[in-house]
Amino acid sequence: MDSRRIAEIENKIGYTFSNKALLERAFTHSSASKDALKNYESLEFLGDSILDFIAAKILMTENPDAHEGALTQRRSEIVSQEPLEKAVEKLDIAKYIIVGKGEKVSQIINHTKVASNLFEAIVGGIYMDSGSVESAEKFILHALKEHFDGSARHSEERDYKTELNEFATRHKLYVQYVTVEESGCAHNPTFVVDVKIDGVVAGRGKGKSKKSAQQCAAGVALEHINL
């Protein structure tokens, strides 16, 4: 990656890398290199965890009286695929992804989760470069600032699964929860769950237990239903 492109990326993301190789790695798709030290996959893994932590920290700071369920749902919404993809699109940085020979960036970026993976890889890269959670937080707030608006406030804990089941019963719909991902160590797992209504995915949630992930997914589905 030449210096001009590096400068353009740094200007767009609002962070200047001391180690330019880390920036290049954050933008290198696995089709360009299978070497774990040269593509963005492990940076994405790190960035995902940092993003979860920072989103939780900001939400708790903005909403100190919000219930855990409301905070978990809001975090799940913020760190999900769609907001991260929109942030990458708004920053106009997907075009800088390095892909393998014979591949086209326009095709790669349309693959599931590539744009959101890029966002997480940048978060991981900034943390690795700076050694500072604060630097990663500045980028996250820069890219996702419209999502941290105090909307996690709730005076009472809501049972989103019950609400969704009641809605489904009224309308004779079938609700199903499907665990699509399980990661992390045994003592600190993370679950990603889709809720399907009549076979169609209506929401996705992430949590430290299947129950909390299901609650998040149900909350996302209800938000879409109530739009």
Secondary structure by P-SEA (a helix, b strand, c coil): ccaaaaaaaaaaaccccccaaaaaaaaccccccccccccaaaaaaaaaaaaaaaaaaaaaaacccccaaaaaaaaaaaacaaaaaaaaaaacccccccccccccaaaaaaccaaaaaaaaaaaaaaaaacccaaaaaaaaaaacccccccccccccccaaaaaaaaaaaaabbbbbbbbccccccccbbbbbbbbbccccccbbbbcccaaaaaaaaaaaaaaaaac
